[in-house]
Amino acid sequence: MKKALKKILQSLLTQALRKAAKVQKIDKLRTKLEEIVPDISQQYVSAKINNEYLKVKIRNMHAFQISLVNKIIGEFSSPTVVDIGDS
């Protein structure tokens, strides 16, 4: 019973995240990022991305972050992007 409820809840949350991405207009960017990096399951060492809800949640977060970067880059005539890493 507990597993069934968890599965239903994750399904509802996943649908909500997909709907939110569409409303925020980041769903196409999310799809494009999925094409560039199809497997994100090994990107994080602190948590496992092992279900659809977490995949959609992380993908939406990445799409949101990249949408902000794209917006800022568009403000410059010839931008230079540097990756300083996070470690």
Secondary structure, DSSP 8 states (H G I E B T S, - for coil): -HHHHHHHHHHHHHHHHHHHHHHTT-HHHHHHHHHH----TTS-SSS---SHHHHHHHHHHHHHHHHHHHHHHTTSSS---------
